[in-house]
Amino acid sequence: MSRPKLSHTPERNPASNPSRRQRRSTEIRERLFRAALDLFARKGFSETSVEDITEAADVGKGTFFNYFPSKDHILLAFGEMQLGKLEAAIDLARRTNEPMPEFLRSLGVRMTQEPTRNPAIIRALLQAYLSTTPVRAAMIDMQKRAHALHTQMIQIGQDRGEIRNDLPAAEIAHVFRQTIFGTLLIWSLYGDATLHDRIEAAFNLLWTGLAPRNQASSPSAVPLFTRGD
């Protein structure tokens, strides 16, 4: 009896099946992530269970843990998404000549699209930063990465002469981040439609301190912070 010819099958499948599996995996993860965000917005983070998320995403409960070790890790995924937007924006800033004030204003709009839809997750993120949840250490690391990105952004503005250069970029980045972070904190208590207006008002005031000035008449710069986190 002749043996079946199998020589071509192993050559085709590695090129196709992993790709299908990867697309399927990505699609399920996105469904879980978006279902979780929607539930956090409607029910709140604490009131949403893993079972709620899997039911909304129409997958088995055990499937959730194939993608996220815990519900708290949805917060990390949200943070990574926001960092990705920031990285893309900085890459765009390097490639364009858009004036820095306009660029920063547009950045504010892009970075607050998700928070506007989901104030509950912003409250959850802020609580996680202050708690002992399993993701706190990862969130602190994420904040360090965000600070590094904001520092790059400020440095671009300084190199162009559009942002004051009598203070280190890292110091200005701290103030920028704290302004945005504080604005998000106050807004998250209300969760209304005012976030973009709040960010715009905060930026307009902050820009009076960011704009270039006469270096000869400026006082000597004194660092405000000593750490990069």
C-alpha positions as CSV (number, residue, x, y, z in Angstrom):
1,M,0.0,0.0,0.0
2,S,1.4,3.4,-1.0
3,R,1.8,6.0,1.7
4,P,-0.1,9.3,1.4
5,K,2.0,12.2,0.1
6,L,2.3,14.8,2.8
7,S,5.4,16.7,1.7
8,H,3.6,19.8,0.6
9,T,1.2,20.2,3.5
10,P,3.7,21.3,6.2
11,E,5.1,23.9,3.8
12,R,1.8,25.6,3.3
13,N,0.3,25.6,6.8
14,P,3.0,27.5,8.6
15,A,2.6,30.4,6.2
16,S,-1.2,30.6,6.6
17,N,-2.5,29.1,9.9
18,P,-0.4,31.2,12.3
19,S,-1.6,34.3,10.5
20,R,-5.2,33.3,10.9
21,R,-4.7,32.3,14.6
22,Q,-3.0,35.7,15.2
23,R,-5.8,37.6,13.6
24,R,-8.3,35.6,15.6
25,S,-6.4,36.2,18.9
26,T,-6.1,39.9,18.2
27,E,-9.8,40.2,17.4
28,I,-10.8,38.4,20.7
29,R,-8.4,40.5,22.8
30,E,-9.9,43.7,21.2
31,R,-13.4,42.5,21.9
32,L,-12.6,41.9,25.5
33,F,-10.8,45.2,25.9
34,R,-13.6,47.2,24.3
35,A,-16.3,45.3,26.2
36,A,-14.5,46.1,29.4
37,L,-14.2,49.8,28.6
38,D,-17.9,50.0,27.8
39,L,-18.8,48.3,31.1
40,F,-16.4,50.4,33.1
41,A,-18.1,53.5,31.6
42,R,-21.7,52.2,32.4
43,K,-21.2,50.3,35.6
44,G,-17.9,51.4,37.0
45,F,-14.7,49.6,37.4
46,S,-15.3,48.0,40.8
47,E,-18.8,46.9,39.9
48,T,-17.7,45.2,36.7
49,S,-16.8,41.5,37.0
50,V,-14.7,39.3,34.6
51,E,-17.9,37.4,33.9
52,D,-19.6,40.6,32.9
53,I,-16.8,41.3,30.4
54,T,-16.8,37.9,28.9
55,E,-20.6,37.8,28.5
56,A,-20.5,41.2,26.8
57,A,-17.6,40.0,24.5
58,D,-19.5,36.7,23.9
59,V,-16.5,34.5,24.9
60,G,-16.1,31.9,27.6
61,K,-15.1,33.1,31.0
62,G,-11.8,31.2,31.0
63,T,-10.9,32.9,27.7
64,F,-10.4,36.2,29.5
65,F,-7.4,34.9,31.4
66,N,-5.7,33.9,28.2
67,Y,-5.3,37.6,27.4
68,F,-5.4,39.4,30.7
69,P,-4.1,38.0,34.0
70,S,-6.7,40.1,35.9
71,K,-9.3,42.8,35.4
72,D,-6.8,45.3,36.6
73,H,-4.6,44.5,33.6
74,I,-7.3,46.1,31.4
75,L,-6.0,49.4,32.9
76,L,-2.5,48.5,31.7
77,A,-3.8,47.9,28.2
78,F,-5.6,51.2,28.3
79,G,-2.3,52.9,29.4
80,E,-0.4,51.2,26.7
81,M,-2.9,52.4,24.1
82,Q,-2.5,56.0,25.3
83,L,1.3,55.7,25.2
84,G,1.1,54.4,21.6
85,K,-0.9,57.5,20.7
86,L,1.7,59.7,22.4
87,E,4.6,58.0,20.6
88,A,2.8,58.4,17.3
89,A,2.2,62.1,18.0
90,I,5.9,62.7,18.8
91,D,7.0,60.9,15.7
92,L,4.6,63.2,13.7
93,A,6.1,66.2,15.5
94,R,9.6,65.2,14.4
95,R,8.4,65.0,10.7
96,T,6.3,68.1,10.5
97,N,6.8,71.8,11.0
98,E,3.5,72.4,12.7
99,P,4.0,75.1,15.3
100,M,4.3,73.7,18.8
101,P,1.3,75.5,20.3
102,E,-1.0,74.1,17.7
103,F,0.6,70.7,17.9
104,L,0.2,70.5,21.7
105,R,-3.4,71.6,21.4
106,S,-4.2,68.9,18.9
107,L,-2.3,66.4,21.1
108,G,-4.6,67.3,24.0
109,V,-7.6,66.4,21.8
110,R,-6.2,63.1,20.6
111,M,-5.1,62.0,24.0
112,T,-8.5,62.7,25.6
113,Q,-10.7,60.9,23.1
114,E,-10.9,57.7,25.1
115,P,-11.1,59.4,28.5
116,T,-14.0,61.5,27.3
117,R,-15.9,58.4,26.5
118,N,-14.8,56.6,29.7
119,P,-14.3,58.7,32.9
120,A,-14.8,55.6,35.0
121,I,-11.5,54.1,33.7
122,I,-9.7,57.3,34.5
123,R,-10.9,57.1,38.1
124,A,-9.8,53.5,38.2
125,L,-6.4,54.3,36.8
126,L,-5.9,57.0,39.4
127,Q,-7.0,54.7,42.2
128,A,-4.7,52.0,41.0
129,Y,-1.7,54.4,41.1
130,L,-2.5,54.9,44.8
131,S,-3.3,51.4,45.7
132,T,-1.5,48.1,46.1
133,T,-3.2,46.4,43.1
134,P,-1.1,43.9,41.1
135,V,-0.5,46.4,38.3
136,R,0.7,49.3,40.4
137,A,4.4,48.7,39.8
138,A,3.8,48.4,36.0
139,M,1.8,51.6,36.1
140,I,4.6,53.5,37.8
141,D,6.9,52.2,35.1
142,M,4.4,53.4,32.5
143,Q,4.5,56.9,34.0
144,K,8.3,56.9,33.7
145,R,7.9,56.0,30.0
146,A,5.3,58.8,29.6
147,H,7.6,61.3,31.2
148,A,10.4,60.3,28.9
149,L,8.1,60.8,25.9
150,H,6.9,64.2,27.1
151,T,10.5,65.2,27.7
152,Q,11.3,64.3,24.0
153,M,8.3,66.4,23.0
154,I,9.5,69.4,25.0
155,Q,13.0,69.0,23.6
156,I,11.7,69.2,20.1
157,G,10.0,72.5,20.9
158,Q,13.2,73.8,22.6
159,D,15.3,72.8,19.6
160,R,12.9,74.8,17.3
161,G,13.0,77.8,19.6
162,E,9.3,77.5,20.3
163,I,9.6,76.5,24.0
164,R,11.6,78.3,26.6
165,N,15.1,76.7,27.0
166,D,16.2,78.2,30.3
167,L,14.8,75.1,32.1
168,P,15.7,71.5,31.3
169,A,13.2,69.7,29.1
170,A,12.6,67.1,31.8
171,E,11.6,69.7,34.3
172,I,9.1,71.3,32.0
173,A,7.8,67.9,31.1
174,H,7.0,67.3,34.8
175,V,4.9,70.4,35.0
176,F,3.2,69.6,31.7
177,R,2.3,66.1,32.9
178,Q,1.1,67.3,36.3
179,T,-1.1,69.9,34.7
180,I,-2.8,67.3,32.4
181,F,-2.9,64.7,35.2
182,G,-4.5,67.1,37.6
183,T,-7.0,68.3,35.0
184,L,-8.0,64.6,34.4
185,L,-8.3,64.0,38.1
186,I,-10.7,66.9,38.7
187,W,-12.7,66.2,35.5
188,S,-13.1,62.5,36.4
189,L,-15.0,63.4,39.5
190,Y,-17.7,64.9,37.3
191,G,-17.4,62.8,34.1
192,D,-19.2,65.3,32.1
193,A,-18.6,66.8,28.6
194,T,-16.2,69.5,29.7
195,L,-12.9,67.6,29.4
196,H,-11.7,69.2,26.1
197,D,-12.6,72.7,27.5
198,R,-10.7,72.0,30.7
199,I,-7.7,70.7,28.8
200,E,-7.8,73.8,26.5
201,A,-8.1,76.2,29.4
202,A,-5.2,74.5,31.3
203,F,-3.0,74.5,28.2
204,N,-3.7,78.2,27.4
205,L,-2.6,79.1,30.9
206,L,0.4,76.7,30.9
207,W,1.6,78.1,27.5
208,T,2.2,81.5,29.2
209,G,5.0,79.7,31.1
210,L,6.2,77.5,28.2
211,A,6.6,80.2,25.6
212,P,10.2,81.5,24.8
213,R,11.4,84.5,26.8
214,N,14.3,86.9,26.8
215,Q,17.1,84.7,28.2
216,A,19.1,87.7,29.3
217,S,16.4,89.0,31.6
218,S,15.3,85.6,32.9
219,P,16.2,84.6,36.4
220,S,18.6,81.7,36.9
221,A,16.7,78.4,36.6
222,V,16.3,76.3,39.7
223,P,15.3,72.7,39.2
224,L,11.9,71.9,40.6
225,F,12.4,68.1,40.7
226,T,15.2,65.7,41.2
227,R,13.6,62.5,39.9
228,G,12.3,61.4,36.5
229,D,9.2,59.5,37.9
